[in-house]
Amino acid sequence: MKKILIIEDDKMIKNIIEFIVKKEGYEVEFAFDGLDGLAKIKSYQPDLVITDVLLPYKSGLEVISYSKINNPLTPIIVISSLGKEDLTVIEAFKLGANDILAKPFNPLELKTKLSTFFTA
């Protein structure tokens, strides 16, 4: 079973993502801040990371950088209420993020993105 780490400080967004991801049959682990996210990247060894950009303690950019250094092949989906042209989002892609999920998002959009990373 593929493992997905969700790093999101908004509990409502986290619950929506959790519902979708579990319904699709993936194992899920959570972190509510960037510092905990870094620890779980190392201990959980996820097959995919879904992270917010704006997080307490460590930013999503720091999470992306750490993940790409420690697990360079693990894809990362960035969740952001910022636009695709925002400098923070552009920096996320430069650091190695693979995709973006703009808030608010359609659940079907998340399911589609998951299937692009985990095709049979």
Rosetta blueprint (number, residue, H / E / L):
1 M L
2 K L
3 K E
4 I E
5 L E
6 I E
7 I E
8 E L
9 D L
10 D L
11 K H
12 M H
13 I H
14 K H
15 N H
16 I H
17 I H
18 E H
19 F H
20 I H
21 V H
22 K H
23 K H
24 E L
25 G L
26 Y L
27 E E
28 V E
29 E E
30 F E
31 A E
32 F L
33 D L
34 G H
35 L H
36 D H
37 G H
38 L H
39 A H
40 K H
41 I H
42 K H
43 S H
44 Y H
45 Q L
46 P L
47 D L
48 L E
49 V E
50 I E
51 T E
52 D E
53 V L
54 L L
55 L L
56 P L
57 Y L
58 K L
59 S L
60 G H
61 L H
62 E H
63 V H
64 I H
65 S H
66 Y H
67 S H
68 K H
69 I H
70 N H
71 N L
72 P L
73 L L
74 T L
75 P L
76 I E
77 I E
78 V E
79 I E
80 S E
81 S L
82 L L
83 G L
84 K L
85 E L
86 D L
87 L H
88 T H
89 V H
90 I H
91 E H
92 A H
93 F H
94 K H
95 L H
96 G L
97 A L
98 N L
99 D E
100 I E
101 L E
102 A E
103 K L
104 P L
105 F L
106 N L
107 P H
108 L H
109 E H
110 L H
111 K H
112 T H
113 K H
114 L H
115 S H
116 T H
117 F H
118 F L
119 T L
120 A L
